[in-house]
Amino acid sequence: MPHQPPQTTSTHSRREFLWNLGGGLGGIALASMLGQEGLLATSQRAFPLHHAPKAKRIIQLYMSGAASQCDLWDYKPELAKRHGEKFDPGEAVELFQSAPDKFMKSPFAWRPHGQCGKWLSDPVAPLGECVDDIAFIHSMVSKSNVHGPATFMQATGFVLPGFPSMGSWISYGLGSMSEELPTFVVLPDPRGFAPNGHMNWASGFLPAEHQATLVQPSAKTPIADLFPPTGTYIDAKSDADGLAVLRDLNREHEASRQGDSRLDARIRSYELAARMQLSAPEALDIRSEPEHILKMYGLDKDNTITPPQAAIDTAQEIEYFGRNCLLARRLLERGVRFVQVWSGADNGHPRRNWDSHEDLQRDHGPLAAGLGIGAAALIKDLKQRGMLEDTLVLWTTEFGRMPCNQGSVGRDHNPFVFTNWLAGGGIKGGVSYGASDEWSYKPLDRDKPTYCYDVHATALYLMGIDHTRLTYRHNGIERRLTDVHGKVISEIVA
């Protein structure tokens, strides 16, 4: 699937005029008209699959701030036995904000779940009903212990900015399944964005059409600029006059120049926006869901949206994450191929993400309660609709947390080992791959860590793509999501 971006001719006045047009109704309607008249450039086609896919859509659940593996999924009785003893793994330990202190047990109780007997902590216990559909990876390693680069790594495969996100690669390789909705949608935490902001879901050097569409379900206007503001100068006559001018300009442009990918992406985004004015409101209106489905996601029948509070609150976490998970399911069943759901905003104070340096129980308890209810509802809902078999669910975070304390009851960053899990399309459920050591400090087998490259390679494989063959030539290099690394984790593939 290598691709060489087309060469373009520079026409600054023409390009700048349309590039800065800004997405008004005139541009939207123009794109629709040009499409009907056959004047738009042909959309880039998806590449042929390399093998039969097991999944055709992905939902990525991203916990921003570093969710603690040893307080959610990676049960370590040894931490309880050694609680309060000096943490000494027999080697120098370099931490982000602190020095190694004492072993700290999890503040949460743990219990086995499912036929596989997987141990989970109580805050995520609702997922106990789903563990037989989940494959846990307990040997994940990051190349950075800093939030920004580590977040990039899990989202794009690189610790540096400027690279396409996983969703963008999926969009580039497989294309759209719907003419009414975007291929790649991001549902952020209502309180704000994770470190790196929009760059976490940008298209990088891929064509601009493959960047995500941002949807904020808890906001008054979920999709910015989809509709014109009220009370403006736009009326029927000004709209028609603008369309006439733009139609003539575009006909002239198309007749004399072809192949400007930026113009092509912009006009096609207008065309999609025109269709979304009809499709998006229906997709985003969860009040049409049966009451028992809303209740399963922790929501009420009126979809009451509470304003964000300064401190983390359990009811708020359940509402926010549950709403995003339900909306993700609605988008997936309407043809969106990749949905990214975020839990946790930036590193402000009081804490509003998973970065529990000061008080792990205070932060992780409510956040994990929202995660447990929302993710369990999503998996069960997909399963009862027959969608789980071809929908891949990927849970991730940028790195883990240390088995020793920071301060009294917090934990510092742990890039040396953490957990991912996958469920659904093509995944062997009820298994754990890899293992951490007895303290959840580093991989048990330090010669066989698991990186995001392997998770990304596995996800692409399940979607019918050989990760080594999905490439894009940029600056003389055949770039790919997995860089020069990655192997399919066959042990978790059904």
FENMOVEN-V127331 format. One record per residue. RES is the residue in three letters. NEAR is the number of other ideal C-beta (glycine too) atoms within 12 Angstrom. Layout:
((RES/NEAR) (RES/NEAR))
This chain:
((MET/30) (PRO/18) (HIS/26) (GLN/13) (PRO/23) (PRO/19) (GLN/11) (THR/19) (THR/16) (SER/13) (THR/21) (HIS/13) (SER/12) (ARG/24) (ARG/23) (GLU/15) (PHE/19) (LEU/35) (TRP/23) (ASN/16) (LEU/27) (GLY/18) (GLY/29) (GLY/28) (LEU/31) (GLY/34) (GLY/38) (ILE/36) (ALA/30) (LEU/39) (ALA/38) (SER/30) (MET/28) (LEU/32) (GLY/25) (GLN/14) (GLU/15) (GLY/11) (LEU/26) (LEU/28) (ALA/29) (THR/15) (SER/24) (GLN/28) (ARG/13) (ALA/26) (PHE/25) (PRO/17) (LEU/23) (HIS/21) (HIS/18) (ALA/15) (PRO/29) (LYS/31) (ALA/38) (LYS/34) (ARG/45) (ILE/52) (ILE/51) (GLN/48) (LEU/42) (TYR/50) (MET/49) (SER/44) (GLY/41) (ALA/52) (ALA/47) (SER/49) (GLN/54) (CYS/45) (ASP/46) (LEU/47) (TRP/48) (ASP/45) (TYR/35) (LYS/35) (PRO/18) (GLU/24) (LEU/37) (ALA/22) (LYS/14) (ARG/23) (HIS/23) (GLY/16) (GLU/21) (LYS/17) (PHE/31) (ASP/18) (PRO/28) (GLY/12) (GLU/13) (ALA/9) (VAL/26) (GLU/17) (LEU/28) (PHE/30) (GLN/25) (SER/26) (ALA/19) (PRO/29) (ASP/26) (LYS/25) (PHE/30) (MET/39) (LYS/31) (SER/40) (PRO/30) (PHE/28) (ALA/19) (TRP/28) (ARG/19) (PRO/17) (HIS/29) (GLY/24) (GLN/15) (CYS/21) (GLY/17) (LYS/34) (TRP/30) (LEU/39) (SER/39) (ASP/25) (PRO/38) (VAL/47) (ALA/29) (PRO/32) (LEU/40) (GLY/32) (GLU/25) (CYS/40) (VAL/33) (ASP/26) (ASP/39) (ILE/42) (ALA/41) (PHE/46) (ILE/43) (HIS/38) (SER/37) (MET/47) (VAL/39) (SER/41) (LYS/25) (SER/27) (ASN/32) (VAL/23) (HIS/37) (GLY/30) (PRO/28) (ALA/41) (THR/46) (PHE/35) (MET/42) (GLN/49) (ALA/48) (THR/41) (GLY/39) (PHE/37) (VAL/28) (LEU/20) (PRO/23) (GLY/20) (PHE/35) (PRO/42) (SER/43) (MET/53) (GLY/45) (SER/41) (TRP/50) (ILE/47) (SER/45) (TYR/41) (GLY/43) (LEU/35) (GLY/29) (SER/33) (MET/27) (SER/28) (GLU/22) (GLU/24) (LEU/37) (PRO/42) (THR/44) (PHE/46) (VAL/48) (VAL/42) (LEU/46) (PRO/39) (ASP/41) (PRO/34) (ARG/35) (GLY/25) (PHE/32) (ALA/41) (PRO/34) (ASN/34) (GLY/24) (HIS/24) (MET/28) (ASN/43) (TRP/43) (ALA/32) (SER/35) (GLY/36) (PHE/31) (LEU/39) (PRO/35) (ALA/29) (GLU/32) (HIS/39) (GLN/33) (ALA/42) (THR/42) (LEU/29) (VAL/37) (GLN/30) (PRO/39) (SER/30) (ALA/24) (LYS/11) (THR/19) (PRO/32) (ILE/31) (ALA/19) (ASP/22) (LEU/33) (PHE/22) (PRO/24) (PRO/13) (THR/8) (GLY/7) (THR/12) (TYR/16) (ILE/22) (ASP/14) (ALA/13) (LYS/12) (SER/17) (ASP/23) (ALA/18) (ASP/16) (GLY/25) (LEU/27) (ALA/18) (VAL/20) (LEU/32) (ARG/26) (ASP/18) (LEU/29) (ASN/35) (ARG/20) (GLU/16) (HIS/29) (GLU/25) (ALA/11) (SER/14) (ARG/23) (GLN/19) (GLY/21) (ASP/30) (SER/30) (ARG/26) (LEU/37) (ASP/35) (ALA/27) (ARG/34) (ILE/40) (ARG/34) (SER/37) (TYR/37) (GLU/34) (LEU/37) (ALA/35) (ALA/31) (ARG/29) (MET/36) (GLN/25) (LEU/18) (SER/25) (ALA/32) (PRO/22) (GLU/18) (ALA/36) (LEU/35) (ASP/18) (ILE/34) (ARG/22) (SER/16) (GLU/28) (PRO/16) (GLU/16) (HIS/14) (ILE/28) (LEU/28) (LYS/18) (MET/28) (TYR/40) (GLY/33) (LEU/36) (ASP/21) (LYS/16) (ASP/14) (ASN/26) (THR/18) (ILE/24) (THR/20) (PRO/15) (PRO/24) (GLN/18) (ALA/14) (ALA/19) (ILE/40) (ASP/25) (THR/27) (ALA/20) (GLN/30) (GLU/41) (ILE/38) (GLU/35) (TYR/47) (PHE/50) (GLY/45) (ARG/44) (ASN/49) (CYS/48) (LEU/44) (LEU/45) (ALA/44) (ARG/40) (ARG/39) (LEU/46) (LEU/42) (GLU/29) (ARG/29) (GLY/27) (VAL/43) (ARG/42) (PHE/50) (VAL/49) (GLN/51) (VAL/48) (TRP/54) (SER/48) (GLY/44) (ALA/33) (ASP/26) (ASN/32) (GLY/22) (HIS/16) (PRO/22) (ARG/32) (ARG/35) (ASN/38) (TRP/51) (ASP/46) (SER/46) (HIS/33) (GLU/24) (ASP/25) (LEU/42) (GLN/31) (ARG/26) (ASP/42) (HIS/46) (GLY/33) (PRO/35) (LEU/47) (ALA/45) (ALA/36) (GLY/45) (LEU/49) (GLY/43) (ILE/41) (GLY/44) (ALA/54) (ALA/40) (ALA/38) (LEU/50) (ILE/45) (LYS/31) (ASP/37) (LEU/37) (LYS/26) (GLN/17) (ARG/19) (GLY/13) (MET/30) (LEU/34) (GLU/26) (ASP/29) (THR/42) (LEU/47) (VAL/50) (LEU/47) (TRP/47) (THR/46) (THR/49) (GLU/46) (PHE/44) (GLY/48) (ARG/48) (MET/46) (PRO/45) (CYS/37) (ASN/37) (GLN/30) (GLY/21) (SER/18) (VAL/25) (GLY/33) (ARG/50) (ASP/35) (HIS/39) (ASN/47) (PRO/38) (PHE/37) (VAL/44) (PHE/51) (THR/46) (ASN/47) (TRP/47) (LEU/47) (ALA/44) (GLY/45) (GLY/38) (GLY/37) (ILE/42) (LYS/27) (GLY/30) (GLY/24) (VAL/30) (SER/34) (TYR/34) (GLY/36) (ALA/30) (SER/39) (ASP/28) (GLU/23) (TRP/41) (SER/42) (TYR/41) (LYS/34) (PRO/33) (LEU/24) (ASP/17) (ARG/19) (ASP/11) (LYS/22) (PRO/31) (THR/42) (TYR/38) (CYS/45) (TYR/33) (ASP/35) (VAL/48) (HIS/47) (ALA/35) (THR/42) (ALA/50) (LEU/45) (TYR/38) (LEU/44) (MET/44) (GLY/30) (ILE/39) (ASP/27) (HIS/37) (THR/25) (ARG/24) (LEU/39) (THR/29) (TYR/30) (ARG/17) (HIS/21) (ASN/12) (GLY/9) (ILE/14) (GLU/21) (ARG/31) (ARG/38) (LEU/47) (THR/35) (ASP/28) (VAL/18) (HIS/23) (GLY/27) (LYS/24) (VAL/29) (ILE/38) (SER/18) (GLU/22) (ILE/39) (VAL/26) (ALA/25))
